[in-house]
Amino acid sequence: MNYKVYLYIICFMLSLYSISSIDFKRILKPDKDIESKLLILFLSLSIGYLVTNFIEEFLALTKLF
């Protein structure tokens, strides 16, 4: 189970890196910097969680580890 923590961290960092390229300041109201940063954080956490669970289920179904 130790690999799952590392997998969460890697997927979170990759999703944070990829989501940070989206300019949420254009989508949200002006002067909402804190809200846009929180949105980026929550989106990257949720995407990292989903990707990690997908990879874990895929490895369990194929019985690679």
C-alpha positions in Angstrom: 0.0 0.0 0.0 3.0 2.3 0.3 3.1 2.8 -3.5 -0.4 4.3 -3.4 0.8 7.4 -1.4 3.5 8.0 -4.0 1.0 7.5 -6.8 -1.3 10.1 -5.2 1.5 12.6 -4.9 2.7 12.1 -8.5 -0.8 12.3 -9.9 -1.6 15.4 -7.9 1.6 17.2 -9.0 0.9 16.3 -12.7 -2.6 17.5 -12.5 -1.6 20.7 -10.7 1.0 21.3 -13.4 -1.5 20.7 -16.2 -4.3 22.7 -14.7 -2.1 25.7 -13.9 -1.9 26.5 -17.6 -5.6 27.4 -17.7 -6.3 31.1 -17.0 -9.2 31.0 -14.5 -9.0 34.7 -14.0 -10.8 35.2 -17.4 -13.6 32.8 -16.4 -14.1 34.1 -12.8 -15.0 37.6 -11.7 -12.2 40.2 -11.5 -10.4 40.4 -8.2 -11.0 36.8 -7.2 -7.4 35.6 -7.0 -7.9 33.5 -3.9 -11.0 31.8 -5.3 -9.2 30.9 -8.6 -6.3 29.4 -6.6 -8.6 27.4 -4.5 -10.4 26.2 -7.7 -7.1 25.1 -9.1 -6.2 23.3 -5.9 -9.5 21.5 -5.6 -9.6 20.5 -9.3 -6.1 19.2 -9.2 -6.8 17.2 -6.0 -9.9 15.6 -7.5 -8.3 14.8 -10.8 -5.3 13.4 -9.0 -7.6 11.2 -6.9 -9.5 10.0 -9.9 -6.4 9.2 -11.9 -4.8 7.4 -9.0 -7.9 5.2 -8.4 -8.0 4.4 -12.1 -4.4 3.3 -12.2 -4.8 1.3 -9.0 -7.9 -0.5 -10.4 -6.2 -1.1 -13.7 -3.2 -2.7 -12.0 -5.6 -4.8 -9.8 -7.5 -6.0 -12.8 -4.5 -6.9 -14.8 -2.7 -8.3 -11.7 0.6 -6.7 -12.6 1.5 -6.0 -9.0 
